[in-house]
Amino acid sequence: MNEVFGSISSIPYEGPQSKNALAFKYYDAERVIMGKPMKEHLPFAMAWWHTLVATGTDMFGPGTADKSFGAKPGTMEHAKAKVDAGFELMKKLGIRNFCFHDVDLVPEADDIKETNRRLDEITDYMLIKMKETDIQCLWGTANMFSNPRFMNGAGSSNSVDVYCFAAAQIKKALDLTVKMGGKGYVFWGGREGYETLLNTDMKFEQENIANLMHMAVDYGRKIGFKGTFLIEPKPKEPMKHQYDYDAATAIGFVRQYGLDKDFMMNIEANHATLAGHTFQHDLRVSAINGMLGSVDANTGDLLLGWDTDEFPNNVYDTTLCMYEILKAGGLKVGLNFDAKPRRASYTAADLFEAHILGMDSFALGLIKAAQLIEDGRLDGFVKERYAGFESDLGRQIRTGAATLEQLAKRADEMGRPDLPGSGRQEYLEGVVNNILFQG
């Protein structure tokens, strides 16, 4: 079979001094960091929708990238051509996983039975490719936001018929995820929210979403899905307000509705910043709640108020991201590039160079995060900052043994407390710089 990207060879690791655009400078898959090869710390996955589907279309104009891969779009021949292109790209980049929405894989038919037949056909073809390449499925999901039927959401829809259709899509997407051995199944509530409270019963909608998730868990476990269900928080866009606003909101939701034994978080950098947080913040919130499951690796433009899904390039961000992941003991599921080249970057080489940028940015972030941990100054400072709570009284407070009267008596005796010790933020930021820019 002819290669789709015949002019591009497998991407080698050449080291930081290389000026070869089609070579890794920092991603060395077998390099051992803190006891594990880099490829195990960074289980990268290709996102089917951006890499093989998105053409650069925006609200002001049509696409610029040719994603036909030699076949007529909207046909099953095109669906198979995307499979060929995707597996060739992953193999050449050394990416060992992929993730997908149902309608990324095949053109949606007017009848769901025909759509499902097409999905069966294409996933049979994908299984052949997976066996040939040892590339795995990281996670699957159902697209319940693009079709006009989902204008008011899926689980949050005011239509029983739309709700049933959403359930059918989830059922099939779970079937496919199990068929291909996926480690996770993601809920991204793209339109699970509202535009105005004037026409919205918020409690009703949230309960319906929870019921749909419970049905998905029950069905998934029944058919043998042993992986992790994930929620991907996002505060807005396309809806003005989405119910999975940020990690803290989504964690509160799964706990309120008894879903916390099955669900973890899939944290996206660009979504965290849209919620007014740093990427690091939502990772930390997920980790301290035992729910850091997976990562959508991208970045947004802080000068723009929408989800730009750019490939990660800021090593400060990737370092602090990997710092949180390493401190949490790693990811339960993996790390996918929910990212796309810019509209003016439309060639095949651009597609490879974008993935190289993302993989190198996270590899360098991993290297520097490990150095931050091994250096010990950040951990040492934080430990010292709370050292007062290692006293007898501090331990009583921490264990719940102290009383309000006891603490008030201590306050009476001291008269006035000294100022807390300096937070030394600038010193700590200097430590990060020192680690990032040392040899």
N, C-alpha and C positions, 0 to 999 in steps of 0.2 A: 504494500500500500504506500502511495506517495505521502511524504510528510507535508503537513499543513504549513509548518514553519521551517521549511527546508534550508533556508539561509542562516538559521540560528542553530548552533551546536549546543550540547549540554553545557551548562554554566559551571565553570571551574571556580575553585577557591584560589585566589592569587595573592591575598594579603593586602594590608593597608597601603603599600607602596604602589599597587597596581593602578594604572590609568585606563585599563580596559573596561569600557562601559558594560560589557557583557561578561563580567566576572565578579564574584563576591570578594569584598574587601575584609569583611569581619565574620560572615557566616561560614564557619568551618564545622560541618555537621558532626564530626567525630571528636572535636576538641572537648576535653573533659573540664567541666566547670562545677565546682563543689560536688564532686563525686559522680556526676552524670554527664553523658555526651550532650553537646549542645542541641542535637536533634530531639532529645527526650525532654529537655527543658522547654523547647520551642516546637511543639507539634503543629506546625503550620498547616493551614488548609486553604485551598482555593475556593473562593465564593463563585458559584456557578453563574449567579445573576449578573454581577458586575463584569466578570472576566469574559464570559461567553455570550452574554445577551446584550448588555448595555452598549449603545453605539455613540453616546455623547449627546443624545437628544436633550434639549432643555426647553423651557417655556418660550424661548425666543427663536428656536430654530431646530431643524432636523439634525439627525446624527451625522457625525463626521467619520466614524470608524466603520469599516466593512467587517461585519461579523457573520457574513454568509458562509464563509469557509467552503466556498465552491458549490453550495447547494441553494435551492430556492427557499427563502424564509417562509415559515408557515407550513412546512411539510415535514413528514417523518424523515425524509432524506436529510433535511437540515438538522433535525434533532440528532441524528447519528453523526453528522459532520461535526456538531458541537462536542459530542463525546470524543471523537477522534482528536479534535483540536485540544480539548481540555486535558486529556490524558497525555498527549505529547508534551504540552506545556508543563504539566506537573512533573513528568519524568525528567525533562531537561533542566528544570529548576531544582529538582530534589525535594519537591513538596510531596508529602506522603498521604495527604488527606484532602477531601473536598466536602463541601456542604451545599445544600440545595433547597429551593422551594419546588413544590410540585410543578407549577406552570413554567419554571425555568427549563424543565427537561423536555417538554413537548408542547406543541400548540394546543390550547384549550379548545375542545369541541363544543358544539351547542348542547350536546347530551353528555351528562357526566359519565354514563356508561362507556361511551366512546373515548372520553378523556382517560378513563381508568384503563381501558384496553391499550391505549397508546402508552400509558405509563408502564404497564406490564411489559410491553414490547421493548421499550427503551431501557428499562432497568435490567432486562435479560441481557441486552447488549453490553450494558455497563458492567455487569458481573463478569463477563468474559474479559473485558479490559482490566478489571480489578485483579483477576486471577493472573493475567499476563504480567502485570506491573507491580503487584503487591501494594497498590495504592488503596487506601481505605476510605470509608464514609465516616466523617466526623459527626455530623448531625444533619437531620432533615427538618423540614417545616412545611406548612401550607401557606400559600399566598392568599390571605383573606383581607386584602386591602386595595388591590388594583382594579378588579372588576367592579363596574358600577353597582352591582347588587350589594356590595359592602359599603355603600356610601355612609351608612350609619353604624358601621362596625359589623363584626361577626357575632361574637358572644354578646355584645352590647346592642345588637340590632333590635329594632322595634317590630321586626317581622319574624313570625314563627317559621315561615318557609325559608327565609335566608338563614336563620339559626340552624335549621335542619341541614341546609346545604353546607354550611360551615362544618357541622359535625361530620358530614360525609367526606369532606376534604381532609379533615384531621384523621379520620379513620384510615383513608387510603394512604396519606403521608406517613402515618405510623406503620402501616403494612410495608411500605417501601423502605422505611428506615430499618425495620427489623430484617427485611429481605437482604439489605446490603450491609448489615452488621453495624449500624450507626451507634455511636457512644452516647448521643444526646438527641433530644427532640426539643425544639425551641418554639416558644410562643412570643412573637413580637406583635403587640396589639396596635398595629398601624393606624387603625381607625376606631379602636376601643376607647372612646372618650366622647367629648361633646363640643359643640360650637357655642351653645348657649344653654344656660340652666332653665330658661323659660319653657323649653319643650322637653326637658330631660328629667327622668326619675333616676337619680344617681344610684340610690340603694338597689333598686330593681335591676339596673344594668350590671352593677358589680356582682350581685348574687348570681345572675345568669352567666356571667363570665366564669365565676368560680364553679358553677355547676358543670359547665362545658369542660373545664379543666379536670374536674373529678371524673367525668365520663372518659376523658382521654387517658387518665392514669389507670382507671379500671380496665379499659380495653387494652392499653399497652401492656400491662402486666399479664393479662389473660393470654395474649399472643406471644409472650416470651420476651418482651422488651425489658432488659435488665439495666438499661442505661439511665441517664439523668434527664429529667424534665427541667427545662430552663425558661426563665422569663428574661427578656431583654428590655430593660427600662428605657423610656424616652419620654420627655415632658410634653412635647408638642410636635406638630408637623408630621402628618398632614392635619390632624385635628388640632383645634386651639388648645385643648387640654386633654391629655391622655391619662388613663387611670394608673398606668405603671410609670409614674412621673420620674422617679429615680430609684436607686437601690433601696433606700430606707422605706420608701412608700411600697415598693413591690414586696419587700420582706414582710412588712406589716400586713399586706394583703394576704400572702400565703399563710401566715400564721393565724390571721383572723378566720380564714375559711378552712383550716385544717389541711393545708396542702404542703406544709413545711417538711414533711418526711420524704417527699418525692421531688421537690423543686429546689433549684439553686439559681444563681444569677448568671446571665451572660452579659458582661459589661462592655459597652462600646464607648470608646474615648469621646467621639463627637457628640454622643447623646448626653454624656456626663457634663460636658461644657455647656450644652444647650440648657441643662437644668441649673446652671449657675455654679457647678462644682468643678473641681479638677478631676481628671481621670483617676489620679491617685486616691482621691476621696472616696469615690464609689467602690473602688477596689478594696479599700480599707474597711468600709462599712460592710461589704459582703464578707470579707475575711473574718472579721471579729464576730460575725453572726454565723460562721460556719457554712456560708452559702456562696463562696467564690468558686464557680463552676467552670466558666469559659470566658473568652475575651474576643470581642470584635476589634481587630487591630486596624485602626485608622486614625485620622485626625481631622479636625475642622479648621477653618479659617476664622480666627477670633474677630476679624473685622466684618465678617458676614454673619447674618442672623439665621442661617439655615444649615441643614445637614449636608455638607459638601463632600463627605466620604473620600477624603484624600488619603493617599498612601502615607503611612507614618514616616516622618522625617526628622522630628525633633528629638535629639538624643537625651535631653533633659527629661522629656516625657517618658521615653521608653525605659530609661534608667530607673525612674521612680516607679514606673509600672512593674518592672521586673523585681525591684526591691520589695514591693508588696507581695508579689507572687512567690518569690523565694522565701520570704518570711512566713508566708501562709502554708508552705510545704508543697507548692506547685498547684497546677490546675487539674481539676477533676476530669475535664473534657478536652479542651484544646484551645487553639488560637487561630482564628480565621481572618483573612484579609477582606473585610467588608469595605472595599476601597476600589476606586477606579481612577485610571489616568485622567488628566484634565482633557477637556474637549479638544484642545489644539494638539494633544498628544495622541494621535490616531493610528500610528503604524504598529506593525507587529513588534518591532524593536522596542517601541515605547511600552508595550504591554509587558515585555520581559524586564525592561529596565525599571519599571514601576515596582514589580515584585522584588527585584534585586534590592531596590531602595528600602522597601519595607522589611525584608528579611535581614539586611545588613543593619538597619536601624535598631531592630529588636535584638540582634546578636550583640551589637556593641552595648546596648542597654543592659543585656544580661551580664556581659563581662564587667561592666562598671558597677552594676548592682552587687555582684558577688564581691568586688573589691571594697565597696562601701561596708558590706557586712563583715568581711574579714578585717578591715581596718578598725572597726569597733568604736570609733569616736561617736557616731550617732547613737548607737545603743547605749554606750557608756554614759553619755550626757542625759539621755531620757531616764535611765535608771537612777542617776544621781538627783535628777530634778524632783523625783517623787520619793526620795529617800526618807523624808519625815514620816511617811506612812509605814516604815519598817520599825518604828518605835512600838512600845507596848500599846500605847493609846491608838496609834495608827492602825495596828493590826486588829484592835477591837472594833474600830470603825469599819475596816474592810470585811470583817467577818460578821458584822451585824450585832456584835455584843455590846456596843456602846449605847448609851441612852442620851437623850437630849439634855436631861438635867446634868449628867456627868460632863458633857461638853460645855454647857453653859457655866458650870463651876470652874472649869479650866480657863474659860475666857475671863471670868471675874478675877481669877488669881493673877493672870498675866497683865490685865489692864488694857494693853494694846499690842497687837501682834506686829512683828517686823514685816517689812515688805517681803513678798516672795522672792526667791532668788531670780536673777536675771534669766530671761528666756534665751538670750544669746542667739537670736535668729540669724543675725548677720554672720556670726562665727560659723554656724552650722551650714549656711549657704556657701560659705567659703570652703568648708570641708568638701562639699559636693563638687565645687569647682576644682579643688585640688585633686580629687580622685578622677574626675572626668578628663582633666588635661595633663595628667602625668603620663609618662611614657608607658 
